[in-house]
């Protein structure tokens, strides 16, 4: 799903409503390149000052304050500072969800904010829908971002410096789909009903706190499996549970295969889906991998 034309992918306009020392938890406001105001939060590294931040992208119907995300942040923040935000149409952010399309602009604003805060190294970690977003973001804003033309976009015409501000140093996609329009499991058939039906969008708005756009994608954004080959040389980690009820293991295997050996693949025994299923031990491993990879040792 999407709304209107894409516009520039490589400019980041970020504004802050509250500000304080990096040692404090901050509530922030981010403005995306297409003008959507997002709620966001900065959590400092519990271990002390650091030059590395992890920007976390939640799953569909999540938000910056959902308990599962806060639990994940608490673990990640033992190893790096963490910036979290609510995607458009989620939580107290403005706009309406396009279910992974224009959300790339949301992530770019959060990455740009992390760099504005002074972090020299910025990694991204995304769960489910957020996983697809971190993959597309890494492809569009990375060293090979000129291939954005494959989406029919005009992102290369963004303001000077926008690509550098939005780029990431390491990427972890957890429970991400490899391709769009997947309906092979009952949970995904329910998700498609929620997105495509007027009654489903009402349930999303009033039952799940998620405001979903009613327009179809036009054009269809680059699928995650097609974005992966454009991510190198940025380090990439693909994490997936072998009991994921939404996306079976052919999805992470397809993502890893598309990388041509560049991506590291972790298939987690007994794990379900996304941030709700990620335990402390796994989150600790992901944090260590991201911080090491961002520093060039992943």
Secondary structure, 3 states (H helix, E strand, C coil): CCCCCCCCCCCCCCCCCCCCCCCCCEEEEEECCCCCEEEEEEECCCCCCCCEEEEEECCCCCCCCCHHHHHHHHHHCCCCEEEEECCCCECCCCCCECCCCCHHHHHHHHHHHHHHCCCCEEEEEEECHHHHHHHHHHHHHCCCHHHHHHHCCCHHHCCCCHHHHHCCCEEEEECCCCCCCCCCCHHHHHHHHHHHCHHHHHHHHHHCCECECCCCCCCCCCCHHHHHCCCCCCEEEEEEECCCCCCCCHHHHHHHHHCCCCCEEEEECCCCCHHHHCCHHHHHHHHHHHHHHHCCCC
